Amino acid sequence: MPAENHPREERAARRWVMHSVGEEEFLFAGSHNAAQRAAMFYTLIGNCKLHGVNPVQWIEHIIRNIMATKCNDVPALYPQNYKSSM
């Protein structure tokens, strides 16, 4: 999800990451690709918190359902849509 299209979610995720992890840890990700993967993970967790979704339960739900989900139905797996599917 591009940050410029979702500024509220991006700000909320950034606040959570900077509060929980801190800026210094991003300097030691190991590689550029590892830093990008970490940023994606923190954004997903931040979006879960923004929408009041338990991140662990959501990730378990994704792991159980991702293979059976059709490409057109992927938005149903987003954190903001998880509550309605519970």
matplotlib code that plots the C-alpha trace (Angstrom):
import matplotlib.pyplot as plt

x = [0.0, 1.8, 2.3, 1.1, -2.3, -2.8, -1.3, -3.3, -2.2, 1.4, 1.6, 0.0, 2.4, 5.4, 4.4, 4.1, 7.4, 9.4, 7.9, 8.4, 11.6, 13.4, 15.2, 18.7, 17.7, 16.8, 20.5, 21.5, 19.0, 21.9, 21.0, 18.8, 16.4, 16.2, 15.4, 12.6, 11.1, 11.2, 9.5, 6.7, 6.3, 6.1, 3.6, 1.3, 1.5, 0.9, -2.2, -3.5, -3.2, -4.7, -7.8, -8.0, -7.0, -4.8, -1.7, -1.0, -4.5, -4.6, -1.3, -2.6, -5.7, -3.6, -1.5, -4.6, -6.4, -3.9, -3.7, -7.4, -7.9, -8.4, -6.5, -9.7, -10.5, -7.1, -8.6, -10.8, -7.5, -6.5, -6.5, -9.4, -11.6, -10.5, -13.0, -16.0, -14.8, -14.5]
y = [0.0, 3.2, 5.7, 8.7, 7.0, 6.2, 8.9, 8.1, 4.5, 5.4, 7.9, 5.5, 2.7, 5.0, 6.2, 2.6, 1.5, 4.5, 4.1, 0.3, -0.2, 3.1, 4.7, 3.3, -0.3, 0.4, 1.3, -2.4, -4.4, -6.3, -5.3, -3.0, -5.9, -6.9, -3.3, -3.2, -6.5, -5.2, -2.0, -4.0, -6.2, -3.2, -1.5, -4.5, -4.7, -1.0, -1.3, -4.1, -1.8, 1.1, -1.0, -2.7, -6.1, -8.5, -8.8, -12.4, -13.6, -11.8, -13.3, -16.8, -16.1, -15.1, -18.2, -20.4, -18.7, -17.3, -20.4, -20.7, -17.0, -16.0, -13.0, -10.9, -11.7, -10.6, -7.4, -9.5, -10.5, -6.9, -6.0, -3.5, -6.3, -9.0, -7.9, -8.4, -11.9, -13.1]
z = [0.0, -1.2, 1.6, -0.5, -1.0, 2.7, 4.8, 8.0, 8.0, 7.2, 10.1, 12.5, 11.5, 11.7, 15.2, 16.4, 14.8, 16.1, 19.5, 19.7, 17.8, 17.6, 14.7, 15.5, 14.9, 11.3, 10.7, 11.4, 9.3, 7.6, 4.0, 2.0, 1.2, 4.9, 5.8, 3.2, 4.5, 8.0, 7.0, 5.3, 8.3, 10.7, 8.4, 8.5, 12.3, 12.5, 10.3, 12.5, 15.6, 13.7, 12.9, 16.4, 15.1, 17.1, 14.9, 15.9, 15.3, 11.9, 10.8, 11.8, 9.8, 6.8, 7.0, 7.2, 4.3, 1.8, -0.4, -0.8, -1.6, -5.2, -6.5, -6.7, -3.0, -1.5, -0.1, 2.2, 4.0, 4.8, 8.5, 8.1, 6.7, 9.2, 11.9, 9.6, 8.7, 12.4]

ax = plt.figure().add_subplot(projection="3d")
ax.plot(x, y, z, "-o")
ax.set_aspect("equal")
plt.show()
